Every structure is written in C-alpha cells, then in structure tokens.
Amino acid sequence: MYRQGDVFLVAVEAIPKKAAKQPRDRGRVVLAYGEVTGHAHAIKTEGAVLLRTDDGEQYLDVAGDFSGPVGGVIVERDETSVTVTTERQGRVKFALADIDEVAGVVIPKRPWSPLVHEEHTAHAIPAGKYRRPAQREYSPAEIRNVAD
C-alpha cells in the first residue's frame, strides 16, 4: 500500500479487462487534482498508465522507469520508509520493504516511478499494478466518499 496525501494505492494481481486506458494530462498520469490549488498527484514518466472501469474504479499500471542504485543523501528515516534527496528527482520517499541499503546507498528491488505533487515529497511507486480505492471519510451522520 502506498499513500501520498489524498491518494491511496493498493497493489493488485491484475487489472480488470473492462478497465479503459485514460488520456494523459499534459504528458502525465493524474491520479487526483487538488480542490483549491489545482495541484495534482501525478506520475510524469512514460511507464505509467491510468485505467478506469465504467463504475469509476481507478487502476494504475506502473512499468517503472528508474532502476539501479539511487544516488543521493538520505535525509529522513522512520520505521517504514527512507527519504533520499537526489539530484535528478529531488526528494523521494521509498518504502523500506521495497529497497536494500548497502553502505548508505538505496537500491530499489524493482524498477520504480515517482508519484509527485507540488505540496508533498515524491513517493517511489514500484513497478506493478494498483487499485486506487474511493477514499471515504467519517462524519457522525454517515460515511461518505471524499470529493476532491
């Protein structure tokens, strides 16, 4: 599972055949737009495709455009992730389960693509297939879908 702000991705084995490829917006795959600022959670690399079913379920297929050791400085670490500042991609957060680390160098286990947003650190999304579930929020009156 991967989360960046309002975007939540869950790994799946397969994407439904009925899911249709969605157009890119200015060359990028946009998973969500901000409601006020117009900023977007997006993958700019070519190795990503957004798909949508007739009932609105979103899926993401990531081929992964980057591989090999990640050069840069580790600037933050917690129990589940490490953030690296790189010259090419800027700050990128990697899940510890997705990397090996040798002598302070982050080595992703699979090719990856950065999920970027103007207000968040980029997140490394490993090659794979993902579903973006409808986000829900709780209120005392009801549980409702989030509208961004």
N, C-alpha and C positions, 0 to 999 in steps of 0.2 A: 504494500500500500504506500502511496505517495501523496502528500498534501502540500500545497502551496497556497496559502490564503484560502480563498473560497473553492479552490479546485482540489478534488479528491479523486485519485485514480486507484483502481483495484486491478491487479493482474488477473487475466483470464486465460484459459487454454485456447479458446477460439473466439472469433468474432462471427456473429450470425450472418449467414449468407445473404439475408434480406437487407443488411445494412448497406446504405449507399454512400459512396465517396462524396465528401463535401468539398466545395471550392476553397481554395486558399484565399486569404485576405492580405493583399499586398505582399504576396510571396510567403506568408506564414500560416501555420495551422493555429487557429484561435480557439481555445477551449472555453474562455469566458471573457466578457468585457466588463469593466468597472461601470457601475451605475452612474457615478458622478463625474469621474475624471476621464473616462473613455480609455483608460489604460487597459491592456489586455494580457491575459495569461496565454502565452503563445510559444510555439516551437518554430524557429525560423529555418532550421536545417531541412534539407530535401528529403531526408529519410523518415519523415513522419506523415501519416495520413489520418485525417479525421473522417469518421463514418457515422451515419445516423440511421436509425430504424424509423419506420413510419410512426411508431408510438413515441418518438422523441428521445429514445436511449442513445447516448453518445458512446462511441468507441474510438480508441486511438491505437494505431499500429505504428510502432517505432522501430525502424531498421537500425538506428544508431549510426551516427555519422562520425563519432570520435571513438578512438580506441588507443590502447597503449598507455604508458605511464603519463600521469598528469603532472606537468612541471608547475611549480608554484610554491607558495608558502602556506602552510597550514595555519589558519588564523583562529579557528574555533573548533572545539571538540566537546561532545557530550556522550551520553550512554548509547545513542543510536546513530549519530552522524558525525561527519567531519566536514568543515568548510575550508576550501582552498581558494586562495587568490591567485589567479592565473593571468598571464599577460594577454592571452587570446580571448578567453571567455569572461574575465573578471572574476567575481566571487561566485563559486559553485559549491552547493551542498551535496555531499554523497552520503547515502545510507551506508553504515559500516558493513552491513550484510552484503553489499554489492562491490566491495573493494578488498584488496590486500594492501598492506602497507609494508614497504621494505625501506629501511633506513630513512624514514620520513617522506618517502615518495609514495603517492597514492597511485595504485594500479587497479583500474576497474576490471572486474571479472568478465564483463560483457561490453560490447560497444554501447554508446550512450548518446543522447542528445539533450541539450539544456532546455528546460522549461523556464522561460524568462517572464518577468513582469517588472515594470518600472519601479514598483514600491517594495519588491521582495528580492532576496538573494535567489539567484538561479538555482534550480534543482536538477541534478543529473537523473534522467529517466533512462534506465537500461533498455536495450532492445527487447521488444516483446509486445504483447497485446494487452490492452487495458480497457476497462469499462469505467465511464465517468457516471456514477450514480447520481440521481437527482438529489440535491442537497436539501435536507429538511431542518427545520428549526422548531423549537418547542415554545409554546406560549400556554398560559393557563387554560385558554379556551380550546386550543386544538394544536395538533402537529401539522405543519404546513410546509409546502415546498418553498425554498428560498427563491426570490425573484431578484436577480442582479440587474 
